[in-house]
Amino acid sequence: MIEEGREKEAFTKFPRNYLTYGEKIKAMVGQKRDFFKNNGDPHIWLTGAPGSGKSAILQVVYPNYYNKDLNNRFFDLYKPEEHTHTLLQDVDHGTVERLGVQFLKTICDEAGFPIDHKYKTPQLTRTTALISSNFSISDVLPEDMPGRNENLAALRRRFWETNTRTLLQVLGLKLLSKYEIKGLKLKLKGNQDPRKLFMSWDYLRDCPTGVPIREASYYQEVIKKAYYGDDVDSSQ
């Protein structure tokens, strides 16, 4: 009854049980609804050459990310109430060998997956996976892998596979040249803001727009429209 919003009826019919367990049940129902709430962001497999800004642009668009250590399966310091996305940087053949294809498929599971913390009981969570790599999905799967075709198809179903150049054009952004970045002396200034590595760019006219970098939520919506189509409600 409580899950259906009939709290008054539940109290009337079962007053003693409601006073004892009602608030706890309401909290559990709320957690369940929050857990299965989908923000509609697609899982992204972003390819590009070293220095093309692939990890940086993902950090600009999805700033509340958890930076996953690729050397193990643990999610230490991961906080589901803070980290809306999980970033796996520079995934390569070695990553697939260490973590396994099943791990990459599991973190995309809409029903959630158990995360491992050292010395803690596994917890169920959901995340949106963001992968940056010099290699395509096909490239990182060994040719002699059993069930390679099935695993390749499974990963391609889960991820929006695109390259950095295409994504930047979709977003209307351009990575500053290495000379511009060097001139700004961002590293010397202790820059922690990846937004400073990009500028708004008009690709039709091939010139800067002069418009400041927008908020992350704007670019998130742009990506949803590019992935789902303008007429698709990605929140469903």
Secondary structure, DSSP 8 states (H G I E B T S, - for coil): -TTTT-HHHHHHH-HHHHHHHHHHHHHHHHHHHHHT------EEEEE--TTS-HHHHHHHH--SEEE--TTSSB-TT--TTT--EEEE-S--HHHHHHH-HHHHHHTT-TT-EEEB-TTS--EEE--EEEEEESS-HHHHS-TT-TTHHHHHHHHHHHEEEEEHHHHHHHHTEEE--HHHHHHHTTTTTT---GGGGEEEEETTTTEE-------HHHHHHHHHHHHH-TT--TT-
